[in-house]
Amino acid sequence: MTTLLTPKRKARILIVDDERDNRELLEIVLRWDGLVVLAATSGEEALELVARELPDLVLLDVMMPGMTGYEVAAVLKADVASQHIPIIIISALDDHTARYLATEAGADDFIAKPVGRDKLLSHVWAALGDVFADSERWRPKPAA
């Protein structure tokens, strides 16, 4: 009998937010849950990190200096190398227009700030489940 599925390697999450407190809060929650965290403070830095590291998931703020989160999402989804990476927009903007623009840019999910630990992790693990579901990286974990 098996219980949970666990990845053979830890999933890598890229957090993109220009606000240090927001990044650090997300990092604490994700690391506590056993995930590897990468961080970027701008859209441009995020694009460089994605090209170099190919994370398994991107958590992306919308309102940043320079490139907006919508612009970053559109670039990532237009690139064959990164179009498969799920993007979750995490934004203080929580209206129909913000959600529509996120979807149009290629985001896979949208969470309004402030976001609690349980909600964040449920969205993150749902996105990672889609990434790892058909991968050899998943293996059954024996029941205790």
C-alpha positions in Angstrom: 0.0 0.0 0.0 1.2 3.5 -0.8 0.3 6.8 0.7 1.8 10.1 -0.5 3.8 10.6 -3.6 7.1 12.4 -3.1 9.5 13.8 -5.7 13.0 12.3 -6.0 14.3 15.8 -5.9 12.9 18.8 -4.2 10.8 21.1 -6.4 12.3 24.5 -7.1 10.1 27.6 -6.8 11.0 31.0 -8.1 9.5 33.9 -6.1 9.4 37.2 -8.0 8.5 40.2 -5.9 10.1 43.6 -5.5 9.0 43.8 -1.8 11.5 42.1 0.5 9.0 41.3 3.2 6.7 39.6 0.8 9.6 37.5 -0.7 10.8 36.5 2.8 7.4 35.5 4.0 6.8 33.3 1.0 10.3 31.8 1.3 9.8 30.9 4.9 6.5 29.1 4.2 7.9 27.3 1.2 11.2 26.2 2.7 9.4 25.0 5.8 7.4 22.8 3.5 10.6 21.3 2.1 10.8 23.3 -1.2 13.9 24.9 -2.7 13.4 28.6 -3.2 14.9 31.0 -5.7 14.2 34.7 -5.5 14.2 37.6 -7.9 13.4 41.3 -7.2 12.5 42.3 -10.7 11.0 40.9 -13.9 14.3 41.2 -15.7 16.1 39.2 -12.9 13.3 36.6 -13.0 13.8 36.0 -16.7 17.6 35.5 -16.2 17.0 33.1 -13.4 14.4 31.1 -15.3 16.8 30.8 -18.3 19.6 29.6 -16.0 17.7 27.5 -13.5 14.4 26.4 -15.1 12.4 26.3 -11.9 9.4 24.0 -11.5 7.0 26.9 -10.6 7.0 30.7 -10.6 5.2 32.8 -8.0 4.9 36.2 -9.6 3.9 39.6 -8.3 2.2 42.0 -10.7 3.2 45.5 -9.6 7.0 45.8 -9.9 9.2 48.5 -11.3 10.3 47.8 -14.8 8.5 44.8 -16.2 5.1 44.0 -14.7 4.3 40.5 -13.7 1.9 40.3 -16.7 4.8 41.1 -19.0 7.1 38.5 -17.4 4.4 35.8 -17.6 3.8 36.6 -21.3 7.6 36.3 -22.1 7.9 33.0 -20.2 4.9 31.5 -21.9 6.1 32.6 -25.3 9.5 30.9 -24.9 9.6 27.2 -25.7 12.1 26.6 -23.0 9.9 27.9 -20.2 6.3 27.7 -21.5 5.7 24.5 -19.5 6.5 26.2 -16.2 3.3 27.0 -14.2 2.9 30.6 -13.1 0.9 31.7 -10.1 0.2 35.4 -9.9 0.2 36.6 -6.3 -1.1 40.2 -6.3 -2.7 42.8 -4.1 -4.9 43.6 -7.2 -8.0 41.4 -6.7 -10.5 42.4 -9.3 -11.9 41.0 -12.5 -9.5 43.0 -14.7 -6.4 41.8 -12.8 -7.5 38.2 -13.1 -8.3 38.6 -16.7 -4.9 40.2 -17.5 -3.2 37.4 -15.6 -5.0 34.8 -17.7 -4.3 36.6 -20.9 -0.6 36.8 -20.0 -0.5 33.0 -19.6 -0.7 32.7 -15.8 -2.0 29.3 -14.6 -3.4 30.5 -11.3 -4.1 33.7 -9.3 -4.0 34.3 -5.6 -4.9 37.6 -4.0 -2.7 39.1 -1.2 -2.6 38.8 1.6 -2.3 35.0 1.3 -2.3 32.6 4.2 0.0 29.6 4.6 -2.6 27.0 3.9 -4.0 28.7 0.8 -0.5 29.3 -0.6 0.6 25.7 -0.1 -2.6 24.2 -1.6 -2.1 26.3 -4.8 1.6 25.5 -4.9 1.2 21.8 -4.4 -1.7 21.6 -6.9 0.5 23.3 -9.5 3.5 21.0 -8.7 1.2 18.0 -8.9 0.5 19.0 -12.5 4.2 19.4 -13.2 5.3 16.1 -11.6 2.2 13.9 -12.3 3.6 12.3 -15.4 7.2 12.4 -14.4 9.6 9.7 -13.4 10.5 12.0 -10.5 7.4 10.7 -8.6 7.7 7.5 -6.7 5.3 5.8 -4.2 6.2 6.4 -0.6 5.7 3.2 1.6 2.9 3.5 4.2 4.2 3.7 7.7 
